[in-house]
Amino acid sequence: MRECEYLIIGGGIAGASLAYHLTDHSDDVVILEREDQPGYHSTGRSAAIFTENYGPRIMRVMSKVSGPFLRRPPSGFSDVPLLHDMGVVFVGREDQKATMAAILEELQELSDTIKEVSVDEAIAASPPLKRDYIAVAAHDPATANMDVNAIHMGYLKKARATGTTLVTEAEVIGMERKGGLWHVRTAKAGNFAAPVVVNAAGAWADPVAELAGARTIDLQPKRRTAIVFDPPAGADISKWAAGADCEEQWYYKPDAGQVLGSPADETPVPPQDIQPDEMDIAIVADRIQTATNLEIKRINRSWAGLRSFVADKCPVVGFAPDAEGFFWLAGQGGYGIQTSWAIGLTASAMLRGQGVPEKVTGFDVTEKDLGPQRLWD
């Protein structure tokens, strides 16, 4: 039986970013990762886009708070830049004008980088866009490509250097609270005990809660498909901004000399090692070729990842009211990488009884907004 102060279930971006912050206050943290390497599922399959102009307000706050760290990480965090500026152009058809106006009004409450632009300006920023498709457009030059592996490994490197133990192939199969400790059994890695267990298990967070006898949060994993294909011959895509439908029906972006595209699908599925669906692949090819001048002659690679949401699509961060010492860190959906620094900071503070940090409360986000109780009230 290995005892520790904090036991984190899940070594993806949620667990790693929490450990990064938590080890400033404890040298007795253990992360249990069910796979043979951390980040195999959602973290390792991210589309790797950072933008402060995406998702519900709480997610946009967490992205905004995370931005300065991701742009200027501390010395030694990574040998490479974490973000590479790219920009994104959101577009709408004639029938989407009202939607775009409402979206812009909402986004500009927190952002001073996204602006409505002309069709000419939109195409200048992202040349594949088809002129006769666009009725309205907005450009955010601050959107960036993320180096997801560098971010994830940077968190884990610092955490492990300051006392965190990462245990792989450690799928949790049983949990019991006794003597003021959670006793946790794994399939292959032995048994562990801690007064506090953090449920950062991603798509598997509800099954982990069931093992603990805690009320679940109705977390729903959803499949998101991506493809990669060749750009037009001779095109310099390094300066392209990404292009995206304002109602999240498709997007594309330059990706290491190729083009990454997605239909922005959200198909409910059980937690699993998800694979792409052929229909979704056909849909993304059709939508991108309808909205742009790109011709997808061959798909070089396709994959799918899981984005896990609760009903309001906001993160669940806080202690379970019905299971002493059981802390939720789940529901980051498709925003987990870009919000990771702020959500890890917040979870670390809340775990230690410090409440939501001032960097986050300054945007009117409270413990009640984040905690699991909101889902049942």
C-alpha positions in Angstrom: 0.0 0.0 0.0 1.5 3.3 -1.1 0.2 6.3 0.9 0.3 9.9 -0.3 -1.2 13.3 0.4 -3.0 13.7 -3.0 -3.9 10.9 -5.3 -4.8 12.0 -8.9 -6.6 9.6 -11.1 -5.7 10.5 -14.7 -2.4 11.6 -16.3 -3.8 13.6 -19.1 -3.7 17.4 -19.3 -6.1 17.9 -16.4 -4.2 15.7 -13.9 -0.8 16.9 -15.2 -1.6 20.6 -14.9 -3.1 20.1 -11.4 0.1 18.3 -10.3 2.2 21.1 -11.8 0.5 23.6 -9.4 -0.1 21.3 -6.5 3.6 20.4 -6.1 4.3 24.0 -5.1 2.5 23.0 -1.9 3.1 19.3 -1.5 5.9 16.8 -2.4 3.6 13.8 -1.8 1.5 13.6 -5.0 0.8 10.4 -7.0 -0.8 10.3 -10.5 -2.4 7.0 -11.6 -2.6 6.7 -15.4 -4.6 3.7 -16.8 -2.6 3.6 -20.1 1.1 2.8 -20.6 1.7 6.5 -21.3 -0.1 9.7 -20.2 -2.2 11.7 -22.7 -3.0 8.7 -24.9 -6.7 9.6 -25.3 -8.1 13.2 -25.5 -4.9 15.0 -24.7 -2.9 13.3 -27.4 -5.6 13.8 -30.1 -6.2 17.5 -29.7 -6.5 19.7 -32.7 -4.0 22.0 -30.9 -5.7 25.4 -31.4 -5.5 28.1 -28.8 -8.1 30.8 -28.9 -9.7 33.0 -26.3 -12.8 33.2 -28.5 -14.3 29.7 -28.2 -16.7 28.0 -25.9 -18.9 29.0 -23.0 -17.9 32.1 -20.9 -16.2 30.1 -18.2 -14.0 28.3 -20.7 -13.1 31.6 -22.4 -12.2 33.1 -19.0 -9.9 30.1 -18.3 -8.3 30.4 -21.7 -7.8 34.1 -21.2 -6.1 33.5 -17.8 -4.0 30.7 -19.2 -2.8 32.7 -22.2 0.0 34.7 -20.6 1.6 31.5 -19.2 1.3 29.7 -22.5 2.8 32.6 -24.4 5.6 33.1 -21.9 6.2 30.0 -19.8 8.9 30.1 -17.1 12.5 29.2 -18.0 13.0 25.5 -18.2 9.4 24.6 -18.8 10.0 23.7 -22.4 12.8 23.8 -25.0 10.4 25.0 -27.7 7.6 27.7 -27.9 4.2 26.5 -26.7 2.2 28.7 -29.1 2.7 29.7 -32.7 0.6 32.6 -33.9 -1.8 31.7 -36.7 -5.1 33.6 -36.5 -8.6 32.4 -37.3 -11.3 33.7 -39.6 -14.9 32.9 -38.6 -17.3 33.1 -41.5 -21.0 33.0 -42.0 -23.3 32.6 -45.0 -26.2 35.0 -45.7 -28.5 32.9 -43.5 -25.9 33.1 -40.6 -25.6 36.8 -40.4 -27.7 37.1 -37.2 -25.9 34.3 -35.6 -22.5 35.9 -36.3 -23.7 39.2 -34.9 -24.8 37.6 -31.7 -21.6 35.6 -31.4 -19.4 38.6 -31.9 -21.3 40.6 -29.2 -20.8 37.7 -26.8 -17.1 37.2 -27.5 -16.2 40.8 -27.4 -17.2 41.0 -23.7 -13.9 39.3 -22.9 -11.8 39.8 -26.1 -10.4 42.8 -27.7 -8.7 40.9 -30.5 -11.7 39.6 -32.5 -13.1 42.1 -35.0 -15.6 42.0 -37.9 -13.8 42.2 -41.2 -14.8 42.6 -44.9 -14.9 39.6 -47.2 -11.7 40.9 -48.9 -9.9 41.0 -45.5 -11.2 37.5 -44.6 -9.8 36.0 -47.8 -6.5 37.9 -47.4 -6.1 36.3 -44.0 -7.2 32.8 -45.0 -6.9 32.5 -48.8 -8.8 29.1 -49.2 -12.1 30.7 -48.3 -14.6 30.9 -51.2 -15.8 34.4 -51.9 -19.3 33.6 -52.9 -19.8 31.5 -49.7 -19.0 34.4 -47.3 -21.6 36.9 -46.3 -20.0 38.0 -43.0 -16.7 37.4 -41.3 -14.6 38.1 -38.2 -10.9 37.8 -37.7 -9.0 37.0 -34.5 -5.2 37.3 -35.1 -4.4 36.2 -31.6 -5.4 32.6 -32.2 -2.5 30.2 -32.2 -1.3 26.7 -32.8 -0.3 24.9 -29.6 2.5 22.4 -29.1 0.3 20.0 -27.0 3.1 17.6 -26.2 5.4 20.3 -25.0 2.7 21.7 -22.8 1.7 18.3 -21.3 5.3 17.2 -20.8 6.3 20.5 -19.3 3.6 20.2 -16.6 4.7 16.6 -15.9 8.4 17.4 -15.9 8.1 20.1 -13.2 5.7 18.0 -11.2 8.0 14.9 -11.2 11.0 17.0 -10.4 9.3 18.3 -7.3 8.0 15.1 -5.8 5.1 13.8 -8.0 5.2 10.1 -8.8 3.5 9.1 -12.1 2.4 5.4 -12.2 1.3 4.1 -15.6 -0.7 1.0 -16.4 -2.6 1.8 -13.2 -6.3 1.4 -14.1 -8.4 1.9 -11.0 -10.7 -1.0 -10.3 -11.9 -0.3 -6.7 -12.2 2.4 -4.1 -13.2 2.5 -0.5 -13.2 5.2 2.2 -12.0 4.0 5.6 -10.0 5.4 8.4 -10.0 8.9 6.9 -8.3 7.6 3.7 -9.4 6.5 0.2 -8.1 3.0 -0.4 -7.7 2.6 -4.2 -7.0 -0.7 -5.9 -5.5 -0.8 -9.4 -5.5 -3.7 -11.9 -1.7 -4.0 -12.2 0.0 -1.3 -10.2 -0.9 -2.3 -6.6 -2.9 -0.4 -4.0 -2.8 3.3 -2.9 -4.2 5.4 -0.1 -4.7 9.1 0.3 -7.1 11.4 2.3 -7.9 13.2 -1.0 -8.6 11.6 -4.4 -8.8 13.8 -7.5 -11.0 12.4 -10.3 -9.2 13.7 -13.4 -10.1 10.6 -15.4 -11.4 12.4 -18.5 -14.0 10.4 -20.4 -13.9 7.8 -17.6 -14.7 10.3 -14.8 -18.2 9.0 -14.1 -17.2 5.3 -13.9 -14.5 6.4 -11.4 -17.1 8.2 -9.4 -19.3 5.1 -9.4 -16.4 3.1 -7.9 -16.2 5.7 -5.1 -20.0 5.6 -4.5 -20.2 9.3 -5.5 -23.1 10.7 -7.5 -22.1 11.0 -11.1 -22.3 14.2 -13.2 -23.8 12.8 -16.4 -20.5 13.3 -18.2 -20.9 12.5 -21.9 -17.9 11.7 -24.1 -18.4 12.9 -27.6 -16.4 11.9 -30.7 -14.6 14.6 -32.7 -13.1 13.6 -36.1 -10.1 15.1 -37.8 -8.5 14.6 -41.2 -5.2 15.7 -42.7 -4.7 16.3 -46.4 -2.3 18.0 -48.9 -2.6 21.8 -49.5 -2.7 23.2 -53.1 0.5 22.5 -55.0 3.0 25.4 -54.4 0.9 27.1 -51.8 2.7 28.8 -48.9 0.3 27.8 -46.1 2.5 28.9 -43.3 0.8 32.3 -43.2 -2.8 31.1 -43.6 -5.1 31.8 -40.7 -7.4 29.0 -39.8 -11.0 29.1 -41.2 -14.1 28.2 -39.3 -17.9 28.2 -39.6 -19.4 30.5 -37.1 -21.8 27.8 -36.0 -19.1 25.2 -35.6 -20.0 23.1 -38.6 -16.4 22.8 -39.9 -12.9 24.2 -39.6 -9.5 23.9 -41.2 -6.0 25.1 -40.3 -2.4 24.8 -41.5 -0.7 21.9 -39.8 3.0 21.1 -40.2 2.9 21.6 -44.0 -0.5 20.0 -44.5 -4.1 21.0 -43.8 -6.1 19.7 -40.9 -9.9 19.7 -41.2 -12.8 18.7 -39.0 -16.6 18.7 -39.2 -16.6 19.8 -35.6 -18.8 16.7 -34.8 -19.9 15.9 -31.3 -21.3 12.4 -31.5 -22.2 10.9 -28.1 -20.3 7.6 -27.4 -19.3 5.5 -24.4 -15.7 6.1 -23.1 -13.4 4.1 -25.3 -10.3 4.1 -27.5 -12.2 6.0 -30.1 -11.7 5.6 -33.9 -13.0 7.9 -36.7 -16.3 7.1 -38.5 -16.2 7.0 -42.3 -19.4 9.1 -42.6 -17.8 11.9 -40.5 -14.8 11.8 -42.7 -17.0 12.2 -45.8 -18.9 15.0 -44.1 -15.8 17.1 -43.3 -14.5 16.7 -46.8 -17.8 17.9 -48.3 -18.2 20.8 -45.9 -14.7 22.1 -46.4 -14.9 21.8 -50.2 -18.2 23.6 -50.2 -16.9 26.6 -48.2 -13.4 26.8 -49.6 -11.4 26.4 -52.8 -9.5 23.5 -51.3 -9.7 20.2 -53.2 -9.3 17.1 -51.0 -7.9 14.5 -53.4 -6.6 12.2 -50.8 -6.9 12.0 -47.0 -3.4 11.3 -45.6 -4.5 10.6 -42.1 -7.7 10.5 -40.0 -8.4 10.1 -36.3 -10.9 10.8 -33.6 -10.7 12.0 -30.1 -13.1 12.3 -27.1 -14.4 15.6 -25.8 -16.3 15.0 -22.6 -19.0 17.5 -21.5 -21.6 17.9 -18.8 -24.9 19.6 -19.5 -23.7 23.2 -19.5 -20.4 22.4 -21.2 -18.4 24.0 -18.4 -15.7 22.3 -16.2 -16.6 20.5 -13.0 -14.1 21.5 -10.3 -14.7 20.9 -6.6 -15.3 18.4 -3.8 -18.2 16.0 -4.1 -20.8 16.8 -1.5 -21.6 13.1 -1.0 -18.1 11.6 -0.8 -15.6 13.0 1.7 -12.2 13.8 0.1 -13.4 13.1 -3.4 -12.6 16.0 -5.8 -13.9 16.4 -9.3 -11.7 17.7 -12.1 -13.6 16.8 -15.2 -15.7 18.1 -18.1 -13.1 20.2 -19.9 -14.6 19.2 -23.2 -12.6 20.4 -26.2 -11.0 23.2 -24.2 -8.7 21.2 -21.9 -5.3 22.1 -23.3 -5.9 25.9 -23.7 -7.5 26.2 -20.3 -5.1 23.9 -18.5 -2.9 26.4 -16.6 -5.9 28.3 -15.1 -8.0 25.2 -14.3 -5.0 23.5 -12.7 -4.3 26.7 -10.7 -7.9 26.8 -9.6 -8.2 23.2 -8.7 -5.0 23.4 -6.6 -6.3 26.3 -4.7 -9.7 24.8 -4.1 -8.2 21.5 -3.0 -6.2 23.3 -0.3 -9.3 25.3 0.9 -8.1 28.6 -0.7 -11.1 29.0 -2.9 -11.0 30.3 -6.5 -7.9 32.3 -7.2 -8.2 36.1 -7.8 -7.0 35.7 -11.4 -10.2 33.8 -12.0 -12.7 35.5 -9.6 -11.7 38.8 -11.3 -13.9 37.6 -14.1 -16.8 36.8 -11.8 -16.3 33.0 -11.7 -17.1 31.5 -8.4 -16.8 28.0 -6.7 -20.6 27.6 -7.2 -20.1 28.1 -10.9 -17.5 25.3 -11.0 -18.6 22.8 -8.4 -20.7 19.6 -9.1 -23.6 20.8 -7.0 -24.7 23.2 -9.7 -25.6 20.2 -11.9 -28.1 18.8 -9.4 -29.7 22.0 -8.0 
